[in-house]
Amino acid sequence: MNGPPPVARISATARYLPERVVTNADLEALVDTSDTWIRERTGIRERRIAPDDVSAADMGARAACGALRKAGLSASDIDMLVVTTATPDHLLPSTACEIQARIGASRSCVAFDLQAACTGFLYAVSVAEGCVAAGRGQNVLVVSTEKMSTIVDWEDRATCILFGDGAGAAVVQPTVNGEGILSSFHRSDGDLVPLLQRRAGGAVMPLDEDSLRNKEHMLRMSGREVFKSAVRSMAHAGRRVIKEAGLTASDIDLMVPHQANARIIEATARHAGIGMDKVFVNLDRYGNISSATIPVGLDEAAEQGLIGPGSNILMTAFGAGLTWGAMLMRW
Ligand code: ACO
């Protein structure tokens, strides 16, 4: 191994997916689209949609409790709670504080949101790693939770077919037997903000009659440009973390990429030199759950026995900002 020995690992994961399934056929009734187009262009067959009275914090709290249970921790053991979401319950205060209250961790830890869109989970695990490395805490809880159904325009066929709701959580703790984060690489490019954004609702363009009428508070995306940038940036980040860890593509046991589009996943894997038999995909069942895709994927992959002690796992992500990154971890 090339880099310094790992200091932090993911010791437990959990997920929460709402029960309601919305199929491509259901969307045919809403917009001018077809099951065939959606499957062929994206790989998505269905997605989960949360009920009106279930918020991102509610879903995140359920995933958080699951991860704590699996790690054998109670809420009062948490030193830091980092939450990633593109759909915060409120603009102020943070969704992290909402989740902190729901899981009974109030006052015992610091809680804050980290905004990096779909790349949020990887950024947050790196922040957690830094906390552990600095000796500031032993138990960091990362929660990625998204209610994307509240920010997509259900009349825009280019975006509404892509997204789903759900949450994933991970506990980050000090390394025990040399396992953990071997290398990571994160970047962002603020010049590409216009490619993917919600323009209204913040201080620059507050919600008013005009912005609401023009749906400026909804997600707007230049799909083709995001697509090209995603493949380029994730492939580069993936190759870089493999090299920095002193490994080769053939050492990777499983790649758990951000789940946005099957064609993006296939192209990224191809550029990184990883066969699709080693790539975890659940996009067909959940669509793009933004920052929750990787923790949900890790949790399912572990449950299915696809990863176990000693597995080398490559994670790659990209999202609005644009942001992107990769992380290589020994499980
Ligand atoms: N059903 C049928 N036709 C459609 C649909 C649809 N749902 N959506 C678009 N089309 C049409 C377009 O109108 C266009 O028609 P035209 O040729 O007559 O103009 C045609 O299909 C091709 O459109 P493109 O946008 O070029 O299609 P593309 O193959 O690029 O696929 C897609 C679009 C799926 C959005 C793709 O570009 C993509 O996945 N991009 C990446 C998006 C992404 O991952 N975003 C998430 C970022 S994560 C975050 O931070 C939230």
Residues whose N, C-alpha, C, O or C-beta is under 5 A from the ligand:
A	BS01	ACO	D32 T33 S34 W37 R41 T42 A117 C118 R157 A158 I161 G223 R224 V226 F227 A260 N261 F318 G319 A320
